[in-house]
């Protein structure tokens, strides 16, 4: 069991990299390797110059302090990273003259706002990374020519609310990261046109409820991260359309109630995390659709750190746990909070005795 738990600990959501995050790491690794090759050839890079590489596809440019941000860029630029400069705003013509740009990384600056015309010169843009800035809103019309954009990262900004109009123009979005903002609510219809969306990250905000129609548009969703919010109830309608969902993170919320049919449509779920909530019991039938198919929950589930009341109301859960115990994370931290006679006992052990 200790070996199993050690393996499963790597599934802690805080340690997992999102798909979008991994893509950005690959970009940085590419440039570090390039820098190593240049140094190995005896060429000393100019610290005030950006790192530039060329290929048949076009030029890639990465700028970090103490480099000076260039006033003009090669016309064939397809990758541009301007990071860690603490910029509060960008020049109006920042992206002029590079119409083939496909990736733009502006993370770790202090950008407070963007012009509605900011992206007009780059209609082929596929990746926009605005991680760790100071954005409180997006201008309507920002994405009017961004039909090709696949990845939008707005992680670690200061967004307290969203308006559906801010995202109008996005037609090919596959990865949307809104994590670590201050979002307290989401508007109805926010994602209704995002039929290609594969990953949605709303983790570590202040969301107490979610619109019932939030996921009616993105029917191909594979990864949904809702951990670290203030959600109290999971109803039947939210996840109903998600037959292709593989990873669902609901941990570190305030969930005290989960509807019996909440997981009914999740036919391909590989991983479920409900840990660190306020669950004392769950309704009969909740687990019916989970753990049956050969690949269902193949990566495990976590219901630890909840105040479970281990009485006859958990009979359905007991039966399901015994059948799926090999997929269970952190068994030692999944214990009964009551009744008094069972307080502190492992939930799995109690389940096995029924």
Secondary structure, DSSP 8 states (H G I E B T S, - for coil): -HHHHHHHGGG-TTT---HHHHHHHHHHHHHHHHHHHHHHTT----TTS-EEEE-SS-EEEEEETTS---SS--TTEEEEEEESS--S---TTTTTT-TT--EEE--SS------TTTTTT-TT--EEE--S---S---TTTTTT-TT--EEE--SS------GGGGTT--S--EEE--SS------TTTTTT-TT--EEE--SS--S---TTTTSS-TT--EEE--SS---EE-SSTTTT-TT--EEE--SS---EE-TTTTTT-TT--EEE--SS--S---TTTTTTSS-STTTTTT-EE--SS-EE-SGGGHHHHHHHHHTGGGBS-GGG-BEEESGGGTT-BHHHHHHT-
